[in-house]
Amino acid sequence: MATTDTKPVQTHLENVDTGTKEAHADPTQSTLKITRDSWWDNKKGIFICILINMVNFEYGLDQGMVNGFQAMGGFLQDFGYADPALPGGYGITTTMQQLITSLVSAGMFVTTFAAGYVTSKIGRKGGIWVGFAFMILSVTLQIAVINEGALYSGRLLLGFANGFLVVSAQLYMQEAMPSNLRSLSFTLYQFWISFGGMLGVIINNETKNRLDRSSYRIPLGVLYIIPVVLSVILIWLPETPRYLASRGNYDEAAQSLRFLRDKTYSDLMMFQGLDLKRTLTALGIALYSAANGVPFVIQYGVYFFLQSSPSSDPFQSGIIVTSVGLVGVLVTPLFTGKIGKRPILMTGGIVQALCMLGIGLSYTVRGTDPLSGRVILAMAAIFLFTASATTSPFSWQVTGEVPTQRLRSYTLGFSSAITFLCGWSITFTIPYFINPTALNWGAQYAYIWFAGNLLIAVFTFFVVPETNKRTLEEIDECYVNRVPIRKFPSYECVGTVGSRMEAVRNIKGESN
C-alpha cells in the first residue's frame, strides 16, 4: 500500500516578505514569511519604539535622584535634621526615607491597577497623556512648595504618573512591534530606565555641593522635559492596531499597522477568554522586578554605600554602579532573540543571588573596612549589570506576552499593580533594615535578596514558558491547547495557519 509523505506545517509565520520569492502561498514551505523582519524594514516601528519607551526615562531618573537626595545637604536642610556626628552633618529620619520612596510605589500600585481599565477605554496613547499630566503636576508641587506634606503628596502623584506611563508604554510596545523585535523594544525599555537612573545620579553629583534648594530642584526640573516633548510628538503617532481592532475599528487598525510596519503587515487575529494559569504566570513573572532586589540598589544605593563604606564617596560609587547597569542594558542586543528567554531569566536569577550572597558575607566577615567596601561595590555593580541585562527587561516582556489579547491590558495592569504594591512594601521597609536608628542590618540585608533571586530561577524553571520567536497568537494557541511548558519551543501551531495563508494570498494578489 502506497503511502504519501507529508511535511509538518511550518507555523512560525510571523513574517511575509512580499518583495522576495520567499512569499509562497504553500504552507509546507519552511521559508514562509508574513512581514519583513529586519531592523531596517521595521525602521519606522523601531523609531516609534524608541520614542514611546522614553517615558520610562522618568521612572529611572526619579529613582536615581531620590537615591541621592537622602545624602544631599541642600535636601536634608529642608527635610532632614542636623547631627554633627553623622557624615555630612545631617541625617534623615527613617520615616522620611520610607515615604519619599514608598509613596511612589504606592501611587504606582493604584494607577497600574486602574491602567488596564483606563487604557481599554481611552487607548494606549491616552494612558500616556494621563501619566504626563500627573508627572507635570507632581514635579511642580515638589519644586514650588517646601513642606513635608507637599513633598509626600508630590511623591504620591509621581507614582500615579509612573504607573500610567509604565503600563501604557508596555502595552503600546507589545501590540505595535512584530514578535521578532519585541525583545528589542524591552531592551530599549530597560535602557531608558537605566539611563535615567544613571543621569539622575550624575546630576545629583553635580549639584550635591550646593547647600541651598537648587541642589534638588535642578534635578527635579529635568523631569519636565520628556512629558512636554513627547506630549506633542504623540499627537502624530498612531494608536496600536490591536487596540483599534479590539474596538471594532478594523480600517483604522489596518492603517496603523501599515504605518508601523512600512506597509508589510500580518493578520489581526485575536483570541478571547481568560486562563487563570496565564494570569498567575504573568503575575509571578512581573514580581521578578520586586524580588530581584533592584529597588534596594537603585533607590537606596548612595545611602547604603555611605553606611557600609564610610571612607568612600557614596555618590561616585552610585555613578559606578548605575553606569555598569547601563552597560548591562546595552549588551542585551548581542543575545536578544538568539537565546531563549527561560535560560536568560534563570541565569540572571542565579548570578544575582550569588552577588547578593557575596554582599552579605563580605559585611558579615569584614564589617565596614575598606576591603569590604570594595567587595560590596563590585558585587553591587555585577548584580545591577546582570539584572539590567536579564531579569529586569525580559521579565516584563514575558509578562506582556503571556496574557490573551482581549484581556492583555487588564492582566498586565493587574500584574503591574500587585508588583508595585510589593515594591511599595519593600521600599517602605528597607530603611528599617539598613538605618542605624532601626535594625541596622547594613549589608546583611542582602541575604533576603539572595533567597528572592533563587526563587526567580526556580519559578522560571517550573512555570515560565519559552516565548522566544513566538507571535502572540501562537503563544495563545499553545496555552489553549495545553501544551506543556517545556514543549512550547517545539510545538507546531496549526490554528493560526489558515488566517496567515489568507494574508499571504491577499498580499500576493495586491502585488500582482
C-alpha positions in Angstrom: 0.0 0.0 0.0 1.5 3.3 -1.1 2.0 6.0 1.5 2.4 9.7 0.9 5.0 11.6 2.9 3.7 14.8 4.3 5.7 17.6 5.7 4.6 19.2 9.0 3.1 22.6 8.6 5.6 25.4 9.4 3.9 27.6 12.0 6.4 30.3 12.8 4.6 32.5 10.3 5.3 35.9 11.8 6.5 37.4 8.6 5.8 37.6 5.0 8.2 39.5 2.7 6.3 40.4 -0.5 9.4 41.6 -2.1 11.1 38.2 -2.4 10.4 34.8 -3.7 10.0 33.6 -0.2 6.4 34.6 -0.1 4.9 31.3 -1.1 1.2 30.5 -0.5 2.2 26.9 0.0 2.1 26.3 3.8 4.6 23.5 3.5 7.3 26.0 2.6 9.6 26.5 5.6 10.7 29.9 4.4 7.3 31.4 4.5 7.2 34.9 6.0 4.4 37.3 6.7 6.2 40.6 7.3 9.8 41.7 6.9 11.8 41.0 10.0 15.0 43.0 9.6 15.6 46.1 11.7 15.8 48.3 8.6 12.5 47.0 7.2 10.9 47.9 10.5 12.8 51.2 11.0 9.7 53.3 11.5 8.3 51.0 14.1 11.7 50.9 15.9 11.9 54.7 15.9 8.5 54.9 17.4 9.5 52.2 19.9 12.5 54.4 20.9 10.2 57.4 21.4 7.5 55.6 23.4 10.0 53.9 25.6 11.4 57.3 26.6 8.5 57.6 29.1 10.4 55.1 31.2 13.3 57.7 31.5 11.1 59.5 34.1 10.9 56.4 36.3 14.7 55.8 36.1 15.6 59.4 36.6 13.5 59.7 39.7 15.0 56.6 41.2 18.5 57.9 40.6 17.6 61.3 42.1 15.8 60.3 45.2 18.6 57.9 45.9 21.0 60.9 46.2 18.6 63.2 47.9 18.9 61.1 51.1 22.6 62.2 51.3 22.4 65.7 49.8 23.0 68.6 52.1 20.5 71.0 50.4 17.7 68.5 50.6 18.5 67.5 54.2 18.5 71.1 55.3 14.8 71.3 54.3 13.7 67.8 55.1 16.3 66.2 57.4 17.9 67.1 60.8 21.3 68.4 61.9 23.6 65.9 63.6 27.4 66.7 63.6 28.2 63.1 64.4 26.8 61.9 61.1 28.6 62.0 57.7 27.9 65.4 56.2 26.5 66.8 59.4 22.9 66.0 58.6 20.7 62.9 58.9 17.4 61.7 57.6 14.7 60.1 59.6 13.5 56.5 58.9 10.0 57.8 58.2 11.2 60.3 55.6 13.3 57.6 53.9 10.3 55.3 53.8 7.8 57.8 52.5 9.8 59.6 49.7 10.4 56.2 48.1 7.5 54.0 49.1 4.8 56.6 48.2 5.9 56.4 44.6 5.4 52.7 44.7 2.0 53.1 46.4 1.0 55.5 43.7 2.1 53.1 41.0 0.1 50.4 42.6 -3.1 52.4 42.4 -2.7 53.5 38.8 -1.3 50.3 37.4 -4.3 48.6 38.8 -6.5 51.1 37.1 -4.5 51.5 34.0 -5.8 48.3 32.4 -9.4 49.7 32.5 -8.4 53.2 31.6 -6.3 52.3 28.6 -9.0 49.9 27.3 -11.3 53.0 27.2 -9.1 55.8 26.0 -6.3 53.9 24.3 -2.7 53.4 25.0 -1.8 56.9 23.9 -4.5 58.3 26.1 -2.9 56.4 29.1 0.5 58.0 28.3 -1.1 61.5 28.2 -2.7 61.0 31.6 0.6 59.9 33.0 2.3 63.0 31.7 -0.4 65.2 33.3 0.3 63.6 36.7 4.0 64.0 36.2 3.9 67.7 35.5 1.6 68.3 38.5 3.9 66.2 40.7 7.1 68.0 39.8 5.5 71.4 40.1 4.3 70.6 43.6 7.7 69.2 44.8 9.5 72.3 43.5 7.1 75.0 44.4 6.0 74.1 48.0 8.6 73.5 50.8 7.0 71.3 53.5 6.7 67.6 54.2 3.1 67.3 53.3 3.7 68.8 49.8 6.7 66.6 49.3 4.7 63.5 50.2 1.8 64.5 48.0 4.2 65.2 45.1 5.8 61.8 45.6 2.4 60.1 45.5 1.4 61.9 42.4 4.7 61.0 40.8 3.8 57.4 41.5 0.4 57.9 39.8 2.3 59.2 36.8 4.8 56.4 36.5 2.1 53.8 36.9 0.2 55.1 33.8 3.4 55.6 31.9 4.9 52.2 32.5 1.8 50.2 31.8 0.7 52.2 28.8 4.1 52.2 27.2 4.4 48.4 27.6 1.0 47.8 26.1 1.9 50.0 23.2 5.1 48.1 22.6 3.6 44.7 22.9 0.9 45.5 20.4 2.8 47.6 17.9 6.0 45.6 17.4 6.4 42.3 15.5 7.4 39.3 17.6 11.0 39.2 16.4 11.5 42.8 17.6 9.6 42.7 20.9 12.8 41.8 22.7 14.5 44.9 21.2 11.6 47.0 22.5 12.2 45.8 26.0 15.9 46.4 25.7 15.0 50.0 25.0 12.6 50.0 27.9 15.4 48.9 30.2 17.8 51.2 28.6 15.8 54.3 29.3 15.2 53.3 32.9 18.9 52.6 33.4 20.0 55.7 31.5 17.6 57.8 33.5 18.9 56.4 36.8 22.5 57.0 35.8 21.7 60.6 34.6 19.9 61.2 37.9 22.9 60.2 39.9 25.2 62.2 37.7 23.0 65.3 38.1 23.0 64.8 41.8 26.7 64.6 41.8 27.0 67.9 40.1 24.5 69.7 42.4 25.5 67.9 45.7 27.8 70.8 46.8 25.0 73.4 46.5 23.8 74.0 50.0 20.5 75.5 49.0 17.3 74.3 47.5 18.7 74.4 44.0 20.6 71.2 44.8 17.5 69.1 44.5 15.2 71.5 42.5 17.5 71.3 39.5 17.3 67.5 39.2 13.5 67.6 39.7 13.2 70.2 36.9 14.7 67.7 34.5 11.5 65.6 34.9 9.6 68.2 32.9 11.5 67.6 29.6 10.1 64.3 28.5 6.4 64.9 29.3 6.5 68.2 27.4 8.3 67.0 24.3 6.6 63.6 24.0 3.1 65.0 24.6 3.5 67.0 21.4 5.1 64.1 19.4 2.4 61.7 20.5 -0.2 63.6 18.5 1.2 62.3 15.3 1.7 58.7 16.3 -0.9 56.1 15.6 -2.8 54.1 18.2 -1.9 50.4 18.3 -3.5 48.2 15.7 -4.6 45.5 18.1 -6.3 48.1 20.4 -8.1 49.6 17.4 -9.2 46.1 16.2 -10.4 45.2 19.7 -12.7 48.3 19.5 -14.0 47.2 16.1 -12.1 49.9 14.1 -10.6 47.5 11.6 -9.9 50.0 8.9 -8.0 52.3 11.3 -6.2 49.2 12.7 -5.1 48.3 9.2 -3.9 51.8 8.6 -2.0 51.8 11.9 -0.4 48.5 11.1 0.7 49.7 7.6 2.2 52.8 9.2 4.1 50.8 11.9 5.3 48.0 9.6 6.1 50.1 6.5 3.1 48.6 4.6 4.0 45.0 5.1 1.8 43.6 7.8 0.2 40.4 9.2 -3.3 39.4 10.1 -5.1 40.9 13.1 -6.2 37.6 14.6 -7.2 37.9 18.3 -8.2 35.4 20.9 -10.7 35.6 23.7 -11.1 34.1 27.2 -9.2 34.3 30.4 -7.0 31.4 31.6 -6.3 31.6 35.3 -2.9 29.9 34.8 -1.8 32.6 32.4 -2.8 35.4 34.8 -0.9 33.8 37.7 2.1 33.1 35.4 2.1 36.8 34.3 1.8 37.9 37.9 4.7 35.7 39.0 7.0 36.9 36.3 6.1 40.6 36.9 7.1 40.1 40.5 10.7 39.4 39.4 11.3 43.2 39.4 10.3 43.3 43.1 12.0 40.0 44.1 15.4 40.7 42.5 16.5 43.5 44.9 17.0 46.2 42.2 15.0 48.7 44.3 17.4 48.3 47.1 20.4 49.1 45.0 18.8 51.8 42.8 16.8 53.7 45.4 19.0 53.3 48.5 22.4 52.7 46.9 24.0 56.0 47.7 22.8 55.9 51.3 23.8 52.3 51.6 27.3 52.9 50.3 27.7 55.8 52.7 26.8 53.4 55.6 28.7 50.3 54.5 31.9 52.1 53.4 32.2 55.5 55.2 35.7 56.1 53.7 34.5 56.1 50.1 32.5 58.7 48.1 28.9 57.3 48.0 27.9 59.5 45.0 30.9 58.2 42.9 30.0 54.7 44.0 26.5 55.3 42.8 27.7 56.6 39.4 29.9 53.5 39.0 27.0 51.1 39.8 24.4 52.8 37.6 26.9 53.1 34.7 27.7 49.4 34.9 24.0 48.7 35.0 23.5 50.8 31.8 26.3 48.7 30.1 24.2 45.6 31.0 21.3 47.1 29.1 23.4 47.8 26.1 24.8 44.3 25.7 21.3 42.7 25.5 21.1 43.1 21.7 24.1 40.7 21.5 21.9 37.8 22.6 18.3 39.0 22.3 16.4 36.6 20.1 19.4 34.2 19.9 19.0 32.7 23.3 15.7 31.6 24.8 14.1 33.8 27.5 13.9 30.9 30.0 17.7 30.4 30.2 18.2 34.2 30.3 15.9 34.5 33.3 17.2 31.5 35.1 20.9 32.6 34.6 20.0 36.1 35.8 18.4 34.8 38.9 21.3 32.6 39.8 24.0 35.2 39.2 22.1 37.9 41.1 21.6 35.5 44.0 25.4 34.9 44.2 26.1 38.7 44.1 23.7 39.3 47.0 25.3 36.4 48.9 28.7 38.0 48.3 27.5 41.4 49.7 26.1 39.8 52.8 29.1 37.6 53.5 31.6 40.4 53.0 29.8 42.6 55.5 29.4 39.7 58.0 33.0 38.8 57.9 34.7 42.2 57.4 32.2 44.8 58.5 32.8 48.3 57.1 36.5 48.2 56.4 37.9 49.4 53.0 38.2 45.9 51.6 34.7 45.0 52.4 33.5 48.3 50.9 35.3 47.5 47.6 33.8 43.9 47.6 30.3 45.3 48.2 30.7 47.9 45.4 32.0 45.2 43.0 29.2 42.8 43.8 26.6 45.6 43.5 27.9 46.5 40.1 27.9 42.9 38.8 24.4 42.5 40.3 23.0 45.5 38.5 24.8 44.6 35.3 23.1 41.2 35.4 19.7 42.4 36.4 19.7 45.1 33.7 20.6 42.5 31.1 18.4 39.7 32.2 15.6 39.7 34.7 14.6 43.4 34.6 13.9 43.7 30.8 12.9 40.1 30.0 10.5 39.6 32.9 8.3 42.5 31.8 8.5 41.3 28.2 7.3 37.8 29.0 4.7 39.3 31.4 3.1 41.1 28.5 3.3 38.1 26.1 1.6 35.6 28.3 -2.0 37.1 28.6 -4.7 36.8 26.0 -5.1 39.7 23.6 -8.6 40.7 24.7 -7.6 40.9 28.3 -4.0 41.9 27.9 -4.4 45.4 29.2 -6.3 44.1 32.3 -3.9 41.3 33.0 -0.8 43.5 32.6 -2.4 46.2 34.7 -3.3 43.8 37.4 0.2 42.2 37.4 1.8 45.6 37.5 -0.4 46.7 40.3 0.5 43.8 42.5 4.2 44.2 41.6 4.2 47.8 42.6 2.3 47.1 45.8 5.0 44.6 46.7 7.6 47.3 45.6 5.9 49.8 47.9 6.1 47.4 50.8 9.8 46.7 50.0 10.8 50.3 49.7 8.8 51.2 52.8 10.6 48.6 54.9 14.1 48.8 53.6 15.0 51.7 55.9 14.0 49.6 58.9 16.7 47.1 57.9 19.6 49.5 57.0 19.1 52.6 59.0 21.3 52.9 62.2 18.3 54.1 64.1 16.3 50.9 63.4 17.5 47.3 62.9 20.9 48.4 61.4 21.5 45.2 59.5 23.6 47.0 57.0 24.7 44.9 54.0 23.5 41.7 55.7 20.1 42.8 54.4 21.3 41.4 51.1 20.7 37.8 52.4 17.0 38.4 51.8 17.6 39.1 48.1 19.8 36.1 47.9 16.7 34.0 48.6 14.5 36.1 46.4 16.7 35.6 43.3 16.9 31.9 43.9 13.1 31.8 43.8 13.2 33.6 40.4 15.4 30.8 39.0 13.1 28.1 40.4 9.8 29.7 39.3 11.2 30.2 35.8 12.3 26.6 35.5 8.9 25.1 36.5 6.3 27.7 35.4 7.6 30.1 32.7 7.1 29.1 29.0 9.6 29.8 26.3 8.1 32.6 24.1 11.2 33.4 22.1 10.3 34.0 18.4 6.6 33.2 19.0 3.9 35.5 17.9 1.3 36.5 20.5 -1.3 34.4 18.6 1.0 31.3 18.7 1.5 31.8 22.4 -2.2 31.9 22.8 -2.7 28.7 20.8 -0.1 26.9 22.9 -2.0 27.8 26.1 -5.4 26.9 24.6 -4.1 23.5 23.5 -2.5 23.0 27.0 1.0 22.5 25.6 3.4 21.5 28.4 5.7 24.4 29.4 8.9 22.7 28.2 7.4 21.8 24.8 6.5 25.4 23.8 9.6 25.8 21.5 9.0 22.6 19.6 5.2 22.7 19.4 3.8 23.3 15.8 0.9 25.6 15.9 -1.8 24.9 13.3 -4.7 27.1 14.3 -3.1 30.3 13.0 -2.1 28.9 9.7 -5.4 29.4 7.9 -5.6 33.2 8.6 -2.0 33.7 7.7 -2.4 31.9 4.4 -5.3 34.2 3.7 -3.0 37.1 4.4 -0.4 35.7 2.1 -2.9 35.3 -0.7 -4.2 38.8 -0.2 -0.7 40.3 -0.3 0.3 38.4 -3.4 -3.0 39.5 -5.0 -2.2 43.1 -4.3 1.3 42.8 -5.6 0.2 41.2 -8.9 
